Amino acid sequence: MAPVLVTGVTGFVGAHLAARLVELGREVRVLVRDPARLPDADWVRHVEVVQGDATDAGSLGRALDGVSVAHYLLHAMSDGDDYAAADREMAQTFAAAAERAGVRRIVYLGGLRPPADSEPTEHLASRDEVAQILLAGAVPAVVLRAGMVIGRGSASFDLMEVATRLLPVVVGPTWLRRHMQPVALDDLLHYLVAVTDLDDDVNRGFDVGGPDVMSYRELLEAHAHASGRRRPPALLFPVLLPHTFSLVVGTLAPGSSSLNAALVHSLSLDMVCTERDLEALVGPPEGGPTGVEEALRRANA
């Protein structure tokens, strides 16, 4: 069986996906700029490591040679202010390299889209633009549009940790009442692995979320309960601008402040699934989709 390429393995989802594919006995290749940044984990010893940059055609040629499926889990949020242009160019370069290498499928992880009557944030618009670039390419692509991922180590989970552990009072705008549809890490990995073997003629996006729809404030309360902490009181102000609030909170959580700020900014929009077609193609996770309460329990274990 041809190897599967996983990019973005120094990030949260990429590392977990590579580990899951190795666990399932798949031959895995990873592309990293600096192998020293790979996690100290057992799965790393079972993958082929290609050192290179996803913006460089030569690096991509080496990484994609002989590959059947390539998981594209990259974004340029931490590479400067004009990340949308960088993401656009990187996606175009990757799609062209995959075509030259004869790759059978590209899998991209994006985010849920806001309602059609809402103005998307710059971050969400960029992610959707990357999805459209890959879907328009010569290599069939599957785009998973995921909600907030619940798992220890994800940027979204770290933001909840900040709100429930470090802040005595959550001061936020009233749009924290907007609705979202989180997805458990294990469920997301199930779908990412499953679409690796989809028929070649599938070229489309799919919404991915858990069974529960709730507001971010309700999610904070559920997280506080699951982690054994008191529920932080919330003071909501209708005049607090999304951009101002995102910059303030984004600097408190670990990781990239620009990514954290973008995630917080997206909370001003409803982000829920509009279809569940993927389950009809690949089936649900074992035991069914994971609810928020169980996902938080696993993340806090």
Sequence and secondary structure as in RCSB ss.txt:
>XXXX:A:sequence
MAPVLVTGVTGFVGAHLAARLVELGREVRVLVRDPARLPDADWVRHVEVVQGDATDAGSLGRALDGVSVAHYLLH
AMSDGDDYAAADREMAQTFAAAAERAGVRRIVYLGGLRPPADSEPTEHLASRDEVAQILLAGAVPAVVLRAGMVI
GRGSASFDLMEVATRLLPVVVGPTWLRRHMQPVALDDLLHYLVAVTDLDDDVNRGFDVGGPDVMSYRELLEAHAH
ASGRRRPPALLFPVLLPHTFSLVVGTLAPGSSSLNAALVHSLSLDMVCTERDLEALVGPPEGGPTGVEEALRRAN
A
>XXXX:A:secstr
   EEEE TTSHHHHHHHHHHHHTT  EEEEES GGGS S GGGGGSEEEE  TT HHHHHHHHTT SEEEE   
 TTS S HHHHHHHHHHHHHHHHHHHT SEEEEEEE    TTS   HHHHHHHHHHHHHHTSSS EEEEEE  EE
STTSHHHHHHHIIIII SSEEEEGGGG EE  EEHHHHHHHHHHHTTS TT  EEEEE  S  EEHHHHHHHHHH
HTT     EEEETT  HHHHHHHHHTTSSS HHHHHHHHHGGGS B  S  HHHHHH   TTS   HHHHHHHHH
 
